[in-house]
């Protein structure tokens, strides 16, 4: 009897993944859909309905379903139109699938799945023909403005309409001098977008308010026209409106559709989400436009950037998109802004056209210890388990902002190197001094070409002849995947070399896509301050003696910008959590808590549980997808490691059980190898 079933459908405009698991006598399910917009849902089916459905599936005829060969890899399943896997209790797996047709009984099978999971149909929309969204009185609330060289006109009203039958998106805005500006776009993907629209307004948010309830005719108006001619209307007061994560994903998807071949930027998509910040401070970026060298302030909102990054900003009358370099990031309260919020536009996104790399300097920190550890265990003929361990380490570091050192040569003066080959289509990277660099290539087996990368500075220095730059792992892997005549990356060619083939890189991306669909616990062997994540938990100490503590290092990086929060942080009691911005650290937010000494607190275990659990709660409140939980307590706090391991793991696992409807990736981190090894062994045995 099967205890799990996975269904995967790869349609031209939709990717659907369903996982159904038998737990005791009832089913638990989760599904994700990518159809112009990513949606995710999970739930539980009661025991009676589960058993009835199980009996129906057992009786279903699958004789005309093609069986995939044993050991069929992800590359085959990705090409298939559909795949269905049955996992039996004895560990055996039967996989069906095809790349050219659906079986005759597919319709009946599909209906059985819909009968058990009606949310599948609900989340696919209710035949929406059109959506009209109007926001007015913007001048009273929002930092929306239409700037010209002579005059700034505030936007009074904006209207957005999406219509399925004509495949058109229209946008109109009216400013304070009654000037009307109108845009129209035809987008064939509009139908899939509308299928996901209603979901945003049908969910409960964490504050217990249901969006879309008809209250009164106010600042925000939404009209949903259904195909059968009926319609639904919703109203909000703008100053009371609260935006869910679904709203942000939706407007990003609409915005992306509009940007195809245009320079459109509507204020609805840049102003509204910015207003609702849990933290009162605003981040202003002083940028320099590459084309004109003009400097100006822009607001940073929902975007993780650093000084020196290249970004895309709206410029001028027509809000043209221009590439700019961030000169500085500055933090202000509302009363201290360098220029009024209503006259400040928002950075749109990071630039894809300029690939920014850091110079490799004497104090550069490249913390890939987990990757190096995996490489040390690999033989000349690596096993499947060793290869999986390595690509998992690379994937994990990639998601935490990990970087490789890349050997490069000046773009204009190519000089030969005794081991490297200079390709004719080298990718171009730019450093802070404006210099452009091209990547070296290396010939590998069968006259194939590969880029070269080093996992740490020591490996790179074994070369001694080339310039090195530091580049994100995610970006170099993506570069390899998109470059036709490059077949992979040669890691550490002078040490324990490993050829990371393009097929393995694609596996990393596919694995990443799969794991993003559910909450996960990871173990990271690294210094926490070197990790890039949405949030990091800090054990607050206010001590200048322990220079090795995370608290000391973070405050050193942040400097005086944390001083304004000291009074509030000083009131923290063990087990409580307070949130501050990340300022100059590699994180958006820092969650400060207090871990008491083990021998000095009778309720020490309870304090640890509360600190970790409440940190996870705060991550959910801020709609974060990642959190780094340093493993506190094993050193000066005096917690026995054998007690600390189940305490932390069980707390995180319990939170994930209590929050099954939310996806959060939790990274337990330590740079103590003994602690890392103990936790690794504990997780493997669990």
RAZIBEL-V628242 format. One record per residue. N is the residue number from 1. SS is DSSP state (H for helix, E for strand, - for the rest). Layout:
BEGIN
n->N ss->SS
n->N ss->SS
END
This chain:
BEGIN
n->1 ss->-
n->2 ss->E
n->3 ss->E
n->4 ss->E
n->5 ss->E
n->6 ss->E
n->7 ss->E
n->8 ss->E
n->9 ss->E
n->10 ss->E
n->11 ss->E
n->12 ss->-
n->13 ss->-
n->14 ss->E
n->15 ss->E
n->16 ss->E
n->17 ss->E
n->18 ss->E
n->19 ss->E
n->20 ss->E
n->21 ss->E
n->22 ss->E
n->23 ss->E
n->24 ss->-
n->25 ss->-
n->26 ss->E
n->27 ss->E
n->28 ss->E
n->29 ss->E
n->30 ss->E
n->31 ss->E
n->32 ss->E
n->33 ss->E
n->34 ss->E
n->35 ss->-
n->36 ss->-
n->37 ss->-
n->38 ss->E
n->39 ss->E
n->40 ss->E
n->41 ss->E
n->42 ss->E
n->43 ss->E
n->44 ss->E
n->45 ss->-
n->46 ss->-
n->47 ss->H
n->48 ss->H
n->49 ss->H
n->50 ss->H
n->51 ss->H
n->52 ss->H
n->53 ss->H
n->54 ss->H
n->55 ss->H
n->56 ss->H
n->57 ss->H
n->58 ss->H
n->59 ss->H
n->60 ss->-
n->61 ss->-
n->62 ss->-
n->63 ss->-
n->64 ss->-
n->65 ss->-
n->66 ss->-
n->67 ss->E
n->68 ss->-
n->69 ss->-
n->70 ss->-
n->71 ss->-
n->72 ss->-
n->73 ss->-
n->74 ss->H
n->75 ss->H
n->76 ss->H
n->77 ss->H
n->78 ss->H
n->79 ss->H
n->80 ss->-
n->81 ss->-
n->82 ss->E
n->83 ss->E
n->84 ss->E
n->85 ss->E
n->86 ss->E
n->87 ss->E
n->88 ss->E
n->89 ss->-
n->90 ss->-
n->91 ss->-
n->92 ss->-
n->93 ss->E
n->94 ss->E
n->95 ss->E
n->96 ss->E
n->97 ss->E
n->98 ss->E
n->99 ss->-
n->100 ss->-
n->101 ss->-
n->102 ss->-
n->103 ss->-
n->104 ss->-
n->105 ss->-
n->106 ss->H
n->107 ss->H
n->108 ss->H
n->109 ss->H
n->110 ss->H
n->111 ss->H
n->112 ss->H
n->113 ss->H
n->114 ss->H
n->115 ss->H
n->116 ss->H
n->117 ss->-
n->118 ss->-
n->119 ss->H
n->120 ss->H
n->121 ss->H
n->122 ss->H
n->123 ss->-
n->124 ss->-
n->125 ss->-
n->126 ss->-
n->127 ss->-
n->128 ss->E
n->129 ss->E
n->130 ss->E
n->131 ss->E
n->132 ss->E
n->133 ss->E
n->134 ss->E
n->135 ss->E
n->136 ss->E
n->137 ss->-
n->138 ss->H
n->139 ss->H
n->140 ss->H
n->141 ss->H
n->142 ss->-
n->143 ss->-
n->144 ss->-
n->145 ss->E
n->146 ss->E
n->147 ss->E
n->148 ss->-
n->149 ss->-
n->150 ss->-
n->151 ss->-
n->152 ss->E
n->153 ss->E
n->154 ss->E
n->155 ss->E
n->156 ss->E
n->157 ss->E
n->158 ss->E
n->159 ss->E
n->160 ss->E
n->161 ss->E
n->162 ss->E
n->163 ss->E
n->164 ss->-
n->165 ss->-
n->166 ss->-
n->167 ss->-
n->168 ss->E
n->169 ss->E
n->170 ss->E
n->171 ss->E
n->172 ss->E
n->173 ss->E
n->174 ss->E
n->175 ss->E
n->176 ss->-
n->177 ss->-
n->178 ss->-
n->179 ss->-
n->180 ss->E
n->181 ss->E
n->182 ss->E
n->183 ss->E
n->184 ss->E
n->185 ss->E
n->186 ss->E
n->187 ss->-
n->188 ss->-
n->189 ss->-
n->190 ss->H
n->191 ss->H
n->192 ss->H
n->193 ss->H
n->194 ss->H
n->195 ss->H
n->196 ss->H
n->197 ss->H
n->198 ss->H
n->199 ss->H
n->200 ss->H
n->201 ss->-
n->202 ss->-
n->203 ss->-
n->204 ss->E
n->205 ss->-
n->206 ss->-
n->207 ss->-
n->208 ss->-
n->209 ss->-
n->210 ss->E
n->211 ss->-
n->212 ss->-
n->213 ss->-
n->214 ss->-
n->215 ss->-
n->216 ss->-
n->217 ss->-
n->218 ss->-
n->219 ss->-
n->220 ss->E
n->221 ss->E
n->222 ss->E
n->223 ss->E
n->224 ss->E
n->225 ss->E
n->226 ss->E
n->227 ss->-
n->228 ss->-
n->229 ss->-
n->230 ss->-
n->231 ss->E
n->232 ss->E
n->233 ss->E
n->234 ss->E
n->235 ss->E
n->236 ss->E
n->237 ss->-
n->238 ss->H
n->239 ss->H
n->240 ss->H
n->241 ss->-
n->242 ss->-
n->243 ss->-
n->244 ss->-
n->245 ss->H
n->246 ss->H
n->247 ss->H
n->248 ss->H
n->249 ss->H
n->250 ss->H
n->251 ss->H
n->252 ss->H
n->253 ss->H
n->254 ss->H
n->255 ss->H
n->256 ss->H
n->257 ss->H
n->258 ss->H
n->259 ss->-
n->260 ss->-
n->261 ss->-
n->262 ss->-
n->263 ss->-
n->264 ss->-
n->265 ss->-
n->266 ss->-
n->267 ss->-
n->268 ss->H
n->269 ss->H
n->270 ss->H
n->271 ss->H
n->272 ss->H
n->273 ss->H
n->274 ss->H
n->275 ss->H
n->276 ss->-
n->277 ss->-
n->278 ss->-
n->279 ss->-
n->280 ss->-
n->281 ss->-
n->282 ss->E
n->283 ss->E
n->284 ss->E
n->285 ss->E
n->286 ss->E
n->287 ss->E
n->288 ss->E
n->289 ss->E
n->290 ss->-
n->291 ss->-
n->292 ss->-
n->293 ss->-
n->294 ss->-
n->295 ss->E
n->296 ss->E
n->297 ss->E
n->298 ss->E
n->299 ss->E
n->300 ss->E
n->301 ss->-
n->302 ss->-
n->303 ss->-
n->304 ss->-
n->305 ss->-
n->306 ss->-
n->307 ss->-
n->308 ss->-
n->309 ss->-
n->310 ss->E
n->311 ss->E
n->312 ss->E
n->313 ss->E
n->314 ss->E
n->315 ss->E
n->316 ss->-
n->317 ss->-
n->318 ss->-
n->319 ss->-
n->320 ss->E
n->321 ss->E
n->322 ss->E
n->323 ss->E
n->324 ss->E
n->325 ss->E
n->326 ss->E
n->327 ss->E
n->328 ss->E
n->329 ss->E
n->330 ss->E
n->331 ss->E
n->332 ss->E
n->333 ss->-
n->334 ss->H
n->335 ss->H
n->336 ss->H
n->337 ss->-
n->338 ss->-
n->339 ss->-
n->340 ss->-
n->341 ss->H
n->342 ss->H
n->343 ss->H
n->344 ss->-
n->345 ss->-
n->346 ss->E
n->347 ss->E
n->348 ss->E
n->349 ss->E
n->350 ss->E
n->351 ss->-
n->352 ss->-
n->353 ss->-
n->354 ss->-
n->355 ss->-
n->356 ss->E
n->357 ss->-
n->358 ss->E
n->359 ss->E
n->360 ss->-
n->361 ss->-
n->362 ss->-
n->363 ss->-
n->364 ss->-
n->365 ss->-
n->366 ss->-
n->367 ss->-
n->368 ss->-
n->369 ss->H
n->370 ss->H
n->371 ss->H
n->372 ss->H
n->373 ss->H
n->374 ss->H
n->375 ss->H
n->376 ss->H
n->377 ss->-
n->378 ss->-
n->379 ss->-
n->380 ss->-
n->381 ss->-
n->382 ss->-
n->383 ss->-
n->384 ss->H
n->385 ss->H
n->386 ss->H
n->387 ss->H
n->388 ss->H
n->389 ss->H
n->390 ss->H
n->391 ss->H
n->392 ss->H
n->393 ss->H
n->394 ss->H
n->395 ss->H
n->396 ss->H
n->397 ss->H
n->398 ss->H
n->399 ss->H
n->400 ss->-
n->401 ss->-
n->402 ss->-
n->403 ss->E
n->404 ss->E
n->405 ss->E
n->406 ss->E
n->407 ss->E
n->408 ss->E
n->409 ss->E
n->410 ss->E
n->411 ss->-
n->412 ss->-
n->413 ss->-
n->414 ss->-
n->415 ss->-
n->416 ss->-
n->417 ss->-
n->418 ss->-
n->419 ss->-
n->420 ss->-
n->421 ss->E
n->422 ss->-
n->423 ss->-
n->424 ss->-
n->425 ss->-
n->426 ss->-
n->427 ss->-
n->428 ss->E
n->429 ss->E
n->430 ss->E
n->431 ss->-
n->432 ss->-
n->433 ss->-
n->434 ss->-
n->435 ss->-
n->436 ss->E
n->437 ss->E
n->438 ss->E
n->439 ss->E
n->440 ss->-
n->441 ss->E
n->442 ss->E
n->443 ss->E
n->444 ss->-
n->445 ss->H
n->446 ss->H
n->447 ss->H
n->448 ss->-
n->449 ss->E
n->450 ss->E
n->451 ss->E
n->452 ss->E
n->453 ss->E
n->454 ss->E
n->455 ss->-
n->456 ss->-
n->457 ss->H
n->458 ss->H
n->459 ss->H
n->460 ss->H
n->461 ss->H
n->462 ss->-
n->463 ss->-
n->464 ss->-
n->465 ss->-
n->466 ss->-
n->467 ss->E
n->468 ss->E
n->469 ss->E
n->470 ss->E
n->471 ss->E
n->472 ss->E
n->473 ss->H
n->474 ss->H
n->475 ss->H
n->476 ss->H
n->477 ss->H
n->478 ss->H
n->479 ss->H
n->480 ss->H
n->481 ss->H
n->482 ss->H
n->483 ss->-
n->484 ss->-
n->485 ss->-
n->486 ss->-
n->487 ss->-
n->488 ss->E
n->489 ss->E
n->490 ss->E
n->491 ss->E
n->492 ss->-
n->493 ss->-
n->494 ss->-
n->495 ss->-
n->496 ss->-
n->497 ss->-
n->498 ss->E
n->499 ss->E
n->500 ss->E
n->501 ss->E
n->502 ss->H
n->503 ss->H
n->504 ss->H
n->505 ss->H
n->506 ss->H
n->507 ss->H
n->508 ss->H
n->509 ss->H
n->510 ss->H
n->511 ss->H
n->512 ss->H
n->513 ss->H
n->514 ss->H
n->515 ss->H
n->516 ss->-
n->517 ss->-
n->518 ss->-
n->519 ss->-
n->520 ss->E
n->521 ss->E
n->522 ss->E
n->523 ss->E
n->524 ss->E
n->525 ss->E
n->526 ss->-
n->527 ss->-
n->528 ss->H
n->529 ss->H
n->530 ss->H
n->531 ss->-
n->532 ss->-
n->533 ss->E
n->534 ss->E
n->535 ss->E
n->536 ss->E
n->537 ss->E
n->538 ss->E
n->539 ss->E
n->540 ss->-
n->541 ss->-
n->542 ss->-
n->543 ss->-
n->544 ss->-
n->545 ss->-
n->546 ss->-
n->547 ss->-
n->548 ss->-
n->549 ss->-
n->550 ss->H
n->551 ss->H
n->552 ss->H
n->553 ss->H
n->554 ss->H
n->555 ss->H
n->556 ss->H
n->557 ss->H
n->558 ss->H
n->559 ss->H
n->560 ss->H
n->561 ss->H
n->562 ss->H
n->563 ss->H
n->564 ss->H
n->565 ss->H
n->566 ss->H
n->567 ss->H
n->568 ss->H
n->569 ss->H
n->570 ss->-
n->571 ss->-
n->572 ss->-
n->573 ss->-
n->574 ss->-
n->575 ss->-
n->576 ss->-
n->577 ss->E
n->578 ss->E
n->579 ss->E
n->580 ss->E
n->581 ss->E
n->582 ss->-
n->583 ss->-
n->584 ss->-
n->585 ss->-
n->586 ss->-
n->587 ss->E
n->588 ss->E
n->589 ss->E
n->590 ss->E
n->591 ss->E
n->592 ss->E
n->593 ss->E
n->594 ss->-
n->595 ss->-
n->596 ss->-
n->597 ss->-
n->598 ss->-
n->599 ss->-
n->600 ss->-
n->601 ss->-
n->602 ss->-
n->603 ss->-
n->604 ss->H
n->605 ss->H
n->606 ss->H
n->607 ss->H
n->608 ss->H
n->609 ss->H
n->610 ss->H
n->611 ss->H
n->612 ss->H
n->613 ss->H
n->614 ss->H
n->615 ss->H
n->616 ss->H
n->617 ss->H
n->618 ss->H
n->619 ss->H
n->620 ss->H
n->621 ss->H
n->622 ss->-
n->623 ss->-
n->624 ss->-
n->625 ss->-
n->626 ss->E
n->627 ss->E
n->628 ss->E
n->629 ss->E
n->630 ss->E
n->631 ss->-
n->632 ss->-
n->633 ss->-
n->634 ss->-
n->635 ss->-
n->636 ss->-
n->637 ss->-
n->638 ss->-
n->639 ss->-
n->640 ss->-
n->641 ss->H
n->642 ss->H
n->643 ss->H
n->644 ss->H
n->645 ss->H
n->646 ss->H
n->647 ss->H
n->648 ss->H
n->649 ss->H
n->650 ss->H
n->651 ss->H
n->652 ss->H
n->653 ss->H
n->654 ss->H
n->655 ss->H
n->656 ss->H
n->657 ss->H
n->658 ss->H
n->659 ss->-
n->660 ss->-
n->661 ss->-
n->662 ss->-
n->663 ss->-
n->664 ss->-
n->665 ss->E
n->666 ss->E
n->667 ss->E
n->668 ss->E
n->669 ss->E
n->670 ss->E
n->671 ss->-
n->672 ss->-
n->673 ss->H
n->674 ss->H
n->675 ss->H
n->676 ss->H
n->677 ss->H
n->678 ss->H
n->679 ss->H
n->680 ss->H
n->681 ss->H
n->682 ss->H
n->683 ss->H
n->684 ss->H
n->685 ss->H
n->686 ss->-
END
